[in-house]
Amino acid sequence: MDPQAMEFLHLIIRWTHVIVAIAWIGHAFLFTELEGALVRSEDPDDPKDGELWMVHGGGFFQLVKTNVFPKKLVGALHWFKWEAFFTWLSGFFLLSLVYYHGGGIYLVDSSVSSLSYGWAIAVGLGSMVVGWAVYDGLCRTPLLRFRAAFALIGFLLFAGLSYALTHLLSARAAYIHAGAVLGTLMVGNVWMVIIPSMRRMLKGVQPGQKLDASLGKKAKLRSLHNNYLVFPLILIMVSNHFPFAYGHPQAWLVLTGLALLGAGVKHVMNVKGSGWGLALAAIVAMVGMGILQLAAEPEEDDEDDLEFVLPAGNTGPVAGNTGPVAGNTGPAAGNTGPQIPAESNAVEVPRPPAAPGSISGEVVFIGTPPVRERLSMVGGCEMHRDPVYDNSVLVRDGRLQNAFVWISGGLEGWDQPPPREDALIDQRGCMFEPRVVGIQTGQRVRFLNSDDVLHNVKVEAQFNRSYNVAMPQKDMSVRKRFRLAEMMIPIQCDVHPWMRSYLGVCPHPFFKVTGPDGSFRFEGLPPGEYELEVWHEVYGSERQTVVLEQDGKLEVVFELYE
């Protein structure tokens, strides 16, 4: 579909969803307030269940709730059902358009699970069906009479659902599907229980005859459930716009905490200020998860590991770093002499003496290159005039691009300061550029958002510190120092799951990311035995042990198979 037509379709469905959701939730809030404000009659024979006078819009309203069928209806009996139906329907269309359309770009995350596109859709749809079946089944058991136990079991089941979804689908998809499950429970209550119960209650009743209280009680209880689900649903849907929430390492705990927080706040509203215990527990849970996000305190010498640069102040040397390191044209390209680290108090360390030996070669792909899938970019990324294709596997004339080659053994004790220049990883056109980057230990990486779109940078390191930071502004950047050797660190944008990059941190300058010709070359090596390793994000790793003679030149070929 044409990008402009797709964006217009998104806009229309989102507008529709928001409008009907406001109508539905607004009615739910209104009737909850009215129910709580009714003045009850002390006369047991009074047919009125409650009465309320209100002033609004320059006049007075008299509300009477009764369990007796009126002798005369003024106008048609109004049923509050279509708001719920169209909220769910428009939400499902929006869910399908964003997450199921276009090959599941937003739905599937290979770093989370190996679930295929088809199975991911099945999990998403199945969660709604199974969620309703389990909830409705519990509501038909004697457990329903014990409200506290019912709420606790429901909360534990939602926690289990959150854990399962965040370990099967992408983070954003997991959150939105958890919200979809709650929405399905709410609309199921309206259409499968509340409305049918009211219809059965009215069937055959005569004017002036009292209604069946058991059916009314059943409908009222399901309405109460919906009342408590409203805030969790809203919080979950809103959190989908904040990467720090769904991108949290314990995303399922954050999701569960959001549900608890919403239910707690709604409980306080329902009981008019009392019952602060549940809300307080929910707030404590959310604060605790926020602390978890910041729990990895930097060591004393790591205080400058992370530095934000906002667009307005981006006038220093960082902004202009487009040199050889940022372009990733070769690990040793700029290392022609002693280097001084970025710290002003750094001590110059002498570089080991240069040697004439060299190792060069190429990375060859054996097999049939896979067909590159077209990316269906949504969520503000409809900026490309031409189609954009997945770049995880790039093969030209049998040579593999974006393979990371480094000397993994034989250089122990090599001591050389890192380059002063920052390596650059740019978020441009809703892609990471470059796809694979190499740096030396102690060097900084500058992450830049060149798009006028919300991105985030999620660094999932094992030995270095991990980070998950939002990049909401165009030209905003964040600089991160990597102090420990580590291969290979995945970098992701949680907002757009197809955006990936990988970072290799070497203790020396002998590494290279292959270009379109698949070649690599290391110069200035002394004679000795070396271990070379190649890595590719799809085809894994291979190693070779080679011996470099005095003044020697070696040619090495790595073969990676489909």
C-alpha positions as CSV (number, residue, x, y, z in Angstrom):
1,M,0.0,0.0,0.0
2,D,1.1,3.5,-0.7
3,P,2.8,5.0,2.4
4,Q,0.5,8.1,2.4
5,A,-2.6,5.9,2.1
6,M,-1.3,3.7,4.9
7,E,-0.7,6.7,7.1
8,F,-4.2,8.1,6.4
9,L,-5.7,4.7,7.2
10,H,-3.8,4.6,10.5
11,L,-5.1,8.1,11.3
12,I,-8.8,7.2,10.6
13,I,-8.7,4.0,12.6
14,R,-6.9,5.7,15.5
15,W,-9.4,8.5,15.5
16,T,-12.3,6.1,15.5
17,H,-10.8,4.0,18.2
18,V,-10.1,7.0,20.5
19,I,-13.6,8.5,19.9
20,V,-15.6,5.4,20.7
21,A,-13.3,4.4,23.6
22,I,-13.9,7.9,25.1
23,A,-17.6,7.3,24.7
24,W,-17.5,3.8,26.3
25,I,-15.2,4.7,29.2
26,G,-17.0,8.0,29.8
27,H,-20.3,6.1,30.2
28,A,-18.7,3.6,32.4
29,F,-17.3,6.3,34.6
30,L,-20.6,8.2,34.7
31,F,-22.7,5.2,35.8
32,T,-20.1,4.3,38.4
33,E,-20.3,7.8,39.9
34,L,-24.1,7.7,39.7
35,E,-24.2,4.3,41.4
36,G,-22.1,5.5,44.2
37,A,-24.0,8.8,44.7
38,L,-27.5,7.3,44.8
39,V,-29.5,8.0,47.9
40,R,-30.9,4.7,49.1
41,S,-34.4,4.4,50.5
42,E,-34.7,3.0,54.0
43,D,-38.2,1.7,53.2
44,P,-37.9,-2.0,52.2
45,D,-41.1,-1.7,50.2
46,D,-40.0,1.3,48.2
47,P,-39.7,0.2,44.5
48,K,-36.9,2.7,44.0
49,D,-33.4,1.3,44.4
50,G,-32.0,4.8,44.7
51,E,-32.5,8.4,43.7
52,L,-30.3,11.3,42.8
53,W,-30.7,15.0,41.9
54,M,-28.1,16.6,39.7
55,V,-27.5,20.1,38.2
56,H,-25.8,20.5,34.9
57,G,-26.2,22.5,31.7
58,G,-28.4,25.2,33.3
59,G,-31.0,22.7,34.6
60,F,-31.8,19.9,37.1
61,F,-31.8,16.2,36.4
62,Q,-33.6,13.7,38.5
63,L,-32.3,10.1,38.3
64,V,-34.2,7.2,39.7
65,K,-32.9,3.7,39.7
66,T,-35.6,1.0,40.1
67,N,-35.8,-2.8,39.9
68,V,-39.4,-2.6,38.8
69,F,-40.3,-2.6,35.1
70,P,-41.9,0.9,34.4
71,K,-45.5,1.0,33.4
72,K,-44.7,3.5,30.7
73,L,-41.5,4.0,28.8
74,V,-40.8,7.5,27.4
75,G,-39.1,6.9,24.1
76,A,-37.0,3.8,23.3
77,L,-35.1,1.9,25.9
78,H,-31.4,2.7,25.4
79,W,-28.8,0.0,25.6
80,F,-25.2,1.0,26.2
81,K,-23.5,-1.7,24.1
82,W,-22.4,-0.3,20.7
83,E,-19.7,1.9,22.3
84,A,-18.0,-1.3,23.6
85,F,-18.4,-3.2,20.4
86,F,-16.9,-0.5,18.2
87,T,-14.1,0.2,20.6
88,W,-13.0,-3.4,20.5
89,L,-13.6,-3.7,16.7
90,S,-11.6,-0.5,15.9
91,G,-8.9,-1.6,18.3
92,F,-8.7,-5.0,16.6
93,F,-8.4,-3.4,13.2
94,L,-5.6,-1.1,14.5
95,L,-3.9,-4.1,16.1
96,S,-4.0,-6.0,12.9
97,L,-2.8,-3.1,10.8
98,V,0.2,-2.3,13.0
99,Y,1.3,-5.8,14.2
100,Y,-0.1,-8.4,11.8
101,H,0.2,-6.5,8.5
102,G,3.5,-6.4,6.6
103,G,5.2,-9.5,7.8
104,G,5.0,-8.8,11.6
105,I,7.8,-6.3,11.7
106,Y,6.5,-5.0,15.0
107,L,5.3,-8.4,16.2
108,V,8.3,-10.7,16.0
109,D,11.6,-10.1,17.8
110,S,14.3,-12.7,17.1
111,S,16.2,-11.6,20.2
112,V,13.3,-12.6,22.3
113,S,12.2,-15.9,20.7
114,S,12.5,-17.9,17.5
115,L,8.7,-17.8,17.0
116,S,7.7,-17.5,13.3
117,Y,5.4,-14.8,12.0
118,G,2.5,-17.1,11.7
119,W,2.9,-18.6,15.2
120,A,3.3,-15.1,16.6
121,I,-0.1,-14.1,15.1
122,A,-1.5,-17.3,16.6
123,V,-0.1,-16.4,20.0
124,G,-1.6,-12.9,19.8
125,L,-5.1,-14.0,18.8
126,G,-5.0,-17.1,21.1
127,S,-4.2,-14.9,24.1
128,M,-7.4,-13.0,23.6
129,V,-9.5,-16.2,23.1
130,V,-7.9,-18.2,25.9
131,G,-7.9,-15.1,28.2
132,W,-11.7,-14.7,27.8
133,A,-12.3,-18.5,28.2
134,V,-10.2,-18.7,31.5
135,Y,-11.7,-15.5,33.0
136,D,-15.3,-16.4,32.1
137,G,-14.8,-19.9,33.4
138,L,-13.6,-18.6,36.7
139,C,-16.6,-16.3,36.9
140,R,-18.8,-19.3,36.8
141,T,-17.2,-21.0,39.7
142,P,-18.0,-20.5,43.5
143,L,-14.7,-18.6,43.7
144,L,-16.6,-15.5,42.4
145,R,-18.2,-15.2,45.9
146,F,-14.8,-14.6,47.4
147,R,-13.8,-11.3,45.9
148,A,-10.3,-11.0,47.4
149,A,-9.3,-14.5,46.4
150,F,-10.8,-14.0,42.9
151,A,-8.9,-10.7,42.5
152,L,-5.6,-12.3,43.7
153,I,-6.0,-15.3,41.3
154,G,-6.9,-12.9,38.4
155,F,-3.8,-10.8,39.2
156,L,-1.5,-13.9,39.2
157,L,-3.0,-15.1,36.0
158,F,-2.3,-11.7,34.4
159,A,1.3,-11.8,35.7
160,G,1.7,-15.2,34.0
161,L,0.2,-13.9,30.8
162,S,2.6,-10.9,30.9
163,Y,5.6,-13.2,31.4
164,A,4.5,-15.5,28.5
165,L,3.9,-12.6,26.1
166,T,7.1,-10.7,26.8
167,H,9.0,-14.0,26.2
168,L,7.3,-14.8,22.9
169,L,6.6,-11.5,21.2
170,S,8.4,-8.3,20.8
171,A,8.2,-6.0,23.8
172,R,5.7,-3.5,22.2
173,A,3.6,-6.4,20.8
174,A,3.5,-8.1,24.2
175,Y,2.2,-4.9,25.9
176,I,-0.4,-4.2,23.3
177,H,-1.7,-7.8,23.4
178,A,-1.9,-7.7,27.2
179,G,-4.1,-4.6,26.8
180,A,-6.1,-6.4,24.1
181,V,-6.8,-9.3,26.4
182,L,-8.1,-6.9,29.0
183,G,-10.2,-5.1,26.4
184,T,-11.5,-8.5,25.2
185,L,-12.6,-9.3,28.8
186,M,-14.4,-6.0,29.0
187,V,-16.3,-6.2,25.8
188,G,-17.0,-9.9,26.4
189,N,-18.6,-9.0,29.7
190,V,-20.8,-6.5,27.9
191,W,-21.9,-8.6,25.0
192,M,-21.7,-12.1,26.5
193,V,-23.0,-11.5,30.0
194,I,-24.4,-8.0,30.8
195,I,-26.6,-7.5,27.8
196,P,-27.9,-11.1,27.7
197,S,-28.6,-11.0,31.4
198,M,-30.6,-7.8,31.0
199,R,-32.5,-9.2,28.1
200,R,-33.4,-12.3,30.0
201,M,-34.4,-10.1,32.9
202,L,-36.8,-8.2,30.7
203,K,-38.2,-11.2,28.8
204,G,-41.8,-11.8,29.8
205,V,-41.9,-9.2,32.6
206,Q,-45.1,-7.2,32.9
207,P,-45.3,-3.4,33.6
208,G,-45.0,-2.8,37.4
209,Q,-43.5,-6.3,38.0
210,K,-40.2,-6.6,39.9
211,L,-37.2,-7.7,37.9
212,D,-35.2,-10.8,38.6
213,A,-32.6,-9.6,41.1
214,S,-30.2,-12.5,40.5
215,L,-29.7,-11.6,36.8
216,G,-29.3,-7.9,37.7
217,K,-26.7,-8.9,40.4
218,K,-24.8,-10.9,37.8
219,A,-24.7,-8.1,35.3
220,K,-23.7,-5.6,38.0
221,L,-20.8,-7.7,39.1
222,R,-19.4,-8.0,35.6
223,S,-19.8,-4.2,35.3
224,L,-17.7,-3.9,38.4
225,H,-15.0,-6.0,36.9
226,N,-15.0,-3.8,33.9
227,N,-14.7,-0.8,36.1
228,Y,-11.5,-2.1,37.7
229,L,-10.0,-3.1,34.3
230,V,-10.4,0.4,32.8
231,F,-7.3,2.0,34.4
232,P,-5.0,-1.0,33.9
233,L,-6.0,-1.0,30.2
234,I,-5.4,2.7,29.8
235,L,-2.0,2.6,31.5
236,I,-0.9,-0.4,29.4
237,M,-1.9,1.3,26.2
238,V,-0.2,4.6,27.1
239,S,3.0,2.8,28.2
240,N,3.3,1.5,24.7
241,H,4.7,4.9,23.7
242,F,7.5,4.8,26.3
243,P,10.4,2.5,25.5
244,F,11.8,2.6,29.1
245,A,8.6,0.7,30.1
246,Y,8.4,-2.1,27.6
247,G,12.1,-2.1,27.0
248,H,12.9,-2.8,30.6
249,P,14.9,-6.0,31.2
250,Q,12.1,-7.2,33.4
251,A,9.3,-5.9,31.1
252,W,6.8,-8.4,32.3
253,L,7.2,-7.1,35.9
254,V,6.6,-3.5,34.6
255,L,3.5,-4.7,32.7
256,T,2.2,-6.4,35.8
257,G,3.0,-3.4,38.0
258,L,1.1,-1.1,35.6
259,A,-2.0,-3.3,35.9
260,L,-1.7,-3.3,39.7
261,L,-1.2,0.5,39.8
262,G,-4.3,1.1,37.6
263,A,-6.5,-1.2,39.6
264,G,-5.3,0.3,42.9
265,V,-6.0,3.9,41.8
266,K,-9.4,2.9,40.6
267,H,-10.1,1.2,43.9
268,V,-9.3,4.4,45.8
269,M,-11.7,6.3,43.5
270,N,-14.4,3.8,43.9
271,V,-14.4,3.8,47.7
272,K,-14.1,7.6,47.8
273,G,-10.7,7.9,49.4
274,S,-10.5,4.9,51.6
275,G,-8.7,1.7,50.8
276,W,-5.4,3.3,50.1
277,G,-3.6,0.1,50.9
278,L,-4.0,-1.4,47.4
279,A,-3.0,1.8,45.7
280,L,0.0,2.3,48.0
281,A,1.1,-1.3,47.2
282,A,0.8,-0.6,43.5
283,I,2.8,2.6,43.8
284,V,5.5,0.9,45.8
285,A,5.6,-1.8,43.2
286,M,6.1,0.8,40.4
287,V,8.7,2.7,42.3
288,G,10.5,-0.6,43.0
289,M,10.6,-1.4,39.3
290,G,12.0,2.1,38.6
291,I,14.7,1.4,41.1
292,L,15.5,-1.8,39.3
293,Q,15.9,0.1,36.1
294,L,18.6,2.2,37.8
295,A,20.0,-0.5,40.1
296,A,23.2,-1.0,38.2
297,E,25.2,1.8,39.8
298,P,28.4,2.7,38.0
299,E,31.7,2.0,39.6
300,E,33.8,4.9,40.6
301,D,35.7,5.1,37.4
302,D,32.5,4.6,35.3
303,E,30.8,7.8,36.2
304,D,31.3,9.3,32.8
305,D,30.2,6.2,30.9
306,L,27.0,7.8,29.6
307,E,26.6,11.4,28.3
308,F,23.6,13.0,26.7
309,V,23.9,15.7,24.0
310,L,20.7,17.6,23.2
311,P,20.3,19.1,19.7
312,A,20.6,22.7,21.0
313,G,24.0,22.1,22.5
314,N,25.3,19.8,19.8
315,T,28.0,22.2,18.6
316,G,31.1,20.6,20.1
317,P,33.6,18.2,18.7
318,V,31.2,15.3,19.1
319,A,28.8,16.7,16.5
320,G,31.6,16.7,13.9
321,N,32.9,13.2,14.3
322,T,32.6,11.8,10.8
323,G,36.2,10.6,10.6
324,P,37.5,7.1,9.9
325,V,36.4,5.5,13.1
326,A,32.8,6.8,12.8
327,G,32.7,5.5,9.2
328,N,34.1,2.2,10.3
329,T,36.5,2.0,7.4
330,G,39.1,0.1,9.3
331,P,40.2,-0.5,12.8
332,A,43.8,0.6,12.4
333,A,43.2,3.3,9.7
334,G,43.9,6.2,12.0
335,N,46.3,4.5,14.4
336,T,49.6,5.8,13.0
337,G,51.1,6.8,16.3
338,P,50.7,7.0,20.0
339,Q,47.1,8.0,21.0
340,I,46.0,9.7,24.2
341,P,42.6,8.7,25.7
342,A,39.8,11.3,26.0
343,E,40.4,11.9,29.7
344,S,42.5,15.0,30.3
345,N,44.6,13.2,33.0
346,A,45.3,10.2,30.9
347,V,48.8,8.9,30.7
348,E,50.3,8.2,27.3
349,V,51.0,4.5,26.8
350,P,53.6,3.6,24.2
351,R,52.4,1.5,21.3
352,P,54.1,-1.8,20.6
353,P,56.7,-1.5,17.9
354,A,55.3,-1.8,14.4
355,A,56.1,-4.9,12.4
356,P,55.9,-5.6,8.6
357,G,53.6,-8.7,8.9
358,S,50.1,-8.7,7.6
359,I,47.1,-11.0,7.4
360,S,44.4,-10.4,4.8
361,G,41.6,-12.3,3.4
362,E,37.9,-12.4,2.6
363,V,34.6,-13.9,4.0
364,V,32.9,-16.1,1.4
365,F,29.3,-17.1,1.5
366,I,28.5,-20.7,0.4
367,G,25.0,-21.3,-0.7
368,T,22.0,-19.4,-2.2
369,P,21.6,-15.9,-0.6
370,P,18.2,-15.5,1.0
371,V,15.6,-13.2,-0.6
372,R,15.7,-9.9,1.2
373,E,12.3,-9.2,2.8
374,R,10.7,-5.8,2.3
375,L,10.3,-3.9,5.5
376,S,6.8,-2.5,6.2
377,M,7.7,0.6,8.1
378,V,5.0,2.2,10.2
379,G,5.0,4.3,13.4
380,G,6.4,7.5,11.9
381,C,8.8,5.7,9.5
382,E,6.8,6.2,6.3
383,M,9.5,8.5,5.1
384,H,11.0,6.4,2.3
385,R,9.9,6.9,-1.3
386,D,11.4,3.6,-2.4
387,P,11.0,0.2,-0.7
388,V,13.3,-0.6,2.2
389,Y,14.6,-4.2,2.6
390,D,16.1,-6.1,5.5
391,N,19.9,-5.8,5.5
392,S,20.8,-8.6,7.9
393,V,22.3,-10.6,5.0
394,L,24.1,-8.8,2.2
395,V,25.9,-10.9,-0.4
396,R,27.6,-9.7,-3.6
397,D,29.4,-12.1,-5.9
398,G,29.6,-14.7,-3.1
399,R,31.2,-12.2,-0.6
400,L,29.5,-11.5,2.7
401,Q,29.1,-8.0,4.0
402,N,28.8,-7.0,7.6
403,A,30.9,-9.9,8.9
404,F,33.0,-8.9,11.9
405,V,36.6,-10.3,11.8
406,W,39.1,-9.9,14.6
407,I,42.2,-11.5,16.0
408,S,40.9,-13.3,19.1
409,G,44.2,-14.9,20.2
410,G,47.9,-14.2,20.0
411,L,47.9,-10.5,20.9
412,E,47.7,-11.0,24.7
413,G,49.5,-8.1,26.4
414,W,49.1,-5.8,23.4
415,D,48.7,-2.3,25.0
416,Q,47.5,0.6,22.9
417,P,45.2,3.5,23.9
418,P,41.9,3.7,22.1
419,P,41.2,6.4,19.4
420,R,40.0,9.7,20.7
421,E,37.3,9.8,18.1
422,D,33.9,8.5,18.8
423,A,32.5,5.7,16.7
424,L,29.1,6.8,15.2
425,I,25.9,4.7,15.1
426,D,23.2,6.7,13.5
427,Q,19.4,6.2,13.6
428,R,18.6,7.3,10.1
429,G,15.6,6.5,8.0
430,C,14.4,4.2,10.9
431,M,17.5,2.0,10.4
432,F,20.8,1.8,12.3
433,E,23.8,2.9,10.3
434,P,26.1,1.0,10.2
435,R,24.7,-2.4,10.9
436,V,27.9,-3.7,12.5
437,V,30.5,-1.6,14.2
438,G,33.9,-2.3,15.9
439,I,35.6,-0.2,18.5
440,Q,38.6,-0.6,20.9
441,T,38.1,-0.9,24.6
442,G,37.8,2.4,26.3
443,Q,36.5,4.1,23.2
444,R,33.1,5.9,23.1
445,V,30.3,5.3,20.8
446,R,28.0,8.2,19.8
447,F,24.4,7.1,19.2
448,L,22.6,9.8,17.1
449,N,19.0,10.2,16.2
450,S,18.9,11.8,12.7
451,D,15.1,11.2,12.3
452,D,12.3,13.4,13.4
453,V,10.8,10.3,15.1
454,L,10.9,8.8,18.6
455,H,13.7,6.1,18.8
456,N,15.5,4.6,21.7
457,V,18.8,2.9,22.2
458,K,18.8,-0.4,24.0
459,V,22.3,-1.8,24.6
460,E,22.2,-5.4,26.0
461,A,25.7,-6.0,27.2
462,Q,27.0,-8.9,29.3
463,F,30.3,-7.5,30.6
464,N,29.8,-3.7,29.9
465,R,26.9,-1.8,31.4
466,S,23.6,-2.1,29.6
467,Y,21.5,0.9,28.8
468,N,18.0,1.7,27.5
469,V,17.6,5.4,26.8
470,A,15.0,7.3,24.9
471,M,15.9,9.4,21.8
472,P,12.8,11.6,21.4
473,Q,14.3,14.5,19.5
474,K,15.9,14.9,16.1
475,D,19.7,15.3,16.3
476,M,19.8,14.2,19.9
477,S,22.7,12.0,20.7
478,V,24.1,9.9,23.6
479,R,27.7,8.9,24.1
480,K,28.6,5.7,25.7
481,R,32.0,4.4,26.8
482,F,32.7,0.6,26.5
483,R,35.5,-0.3,28.9
484,L,35.6,-4.1,28.6
485,A,36.2,-6.4,25.6
486,E,32.9,-8.0,24.5
487,M,31.7,-9.8,21.3
488,M,29.1,-9.0,20.0
489,I,26.8,-6.6,21.8
490,P,23.2,-6.3,20.3
491,I,21.8,-2.8,20.0
492,Q,18.1,-2.4,19.3
493,C,15.4,0.3,19.0
494,D,12.4,-1.1,21.0
495,V,10.1,1.4,19.2
496,H,10.9,-0.2,15.8
497,P,12.1,-3.8,16.4
498,W,13.5,-4.2,12.9
499,M,16.2,-1.6,13.8
500,R,19.3,-3.5,14.9
501,S,23.0,-3.0,15.2
502,Y,25.9,-5.0,16.6
503,L,29.0,-3.8,18.4
504,G,32.3,-5.6,18.8
505,V,34.6,-4.2,21.5
506,C,38.2,-5.4,21.0
507,P,41.2,-4.9,23.4
508,H,43.4,-4.0,20.3
509,P,42.9,-2.3,16.9
510,F,43.0,-5.5,14.8
511,F,39.4,-5.9,13.8
512,K,37.4,-5.2,10.7
513,V,33.8,-5.1,9.4
514,T,33.7,-6.5,5.9
515,G,32.3,-4.3,3.1
516,P,30.6,-5.4,-0.1
517,D,33.8,-7.2,-1.3
518,G,33.9,-9.2,2.0
519,S,37.6,-8.4,2.5
520,F,39.6,-7.7,5.6
521,R,43.3,-6.8,6.2
522,F,45.5,-6.4,9.3
523,E,48.9,-4.8,9.0
524,G,51.8,-4.2,11.4
525,L,51.7,-7.6,13.0
526,P,54.8,-9.3,14.6
527,P,55.5,-12.9,13.7
528,G,53.7,-15.5,15.7
529,E,50.7,-17.8,16.0
530,Y,47.3,-16.1,15.8
531,E,43.7,-17.1,16.2
532,L,41.3,-15.4,13.8
533,E,37.5,-15.3,14.3
534,V,34.7,-14.2,12.1
535,W,31.1,-13.5,13.3
536,H,27.9,-12.9,11.4
537,E,24.5,-12.2,13.0
538,V,22.8,-14.9,10.9
539,Y,25.5,-17.4,10.1
540,G,27.3,-17.6,13.4
541,S,31.1,-17.8,14.0
542,E,34.1,-19.6,12.6
543,R,37.8,-19.7,13.8
544,Q,41.1,-20.4,12.2
545,T,44.6,-20.7,13.7
546,V,47.4,-19.3,11.5
547,V,51.2,-18.8,11.8
548,L,52.7,-15.6,10.6
549,E,56.4,-15.8,9.7
550,Q,58.9,-13.0,10.0
551,D,58.1,-10.3,7.4
552,G,55.3,-12.7,6.2
553,K,52.0,-12.0,4.5
554,L,49.1,-14.4,5.0
555,E,45.9,-14.9,3.0
556,V,43.0,-16.3,4.9
557,V,39.5,-17.3,3.6
558,F,36.5,-17.8,5.9
559,E,33.6,-19.8,4.5
560,L,30.1,-19.3,6.1
561,Y,27.3,-21.6,5.0
562,E,23.6,-20.9,4.6
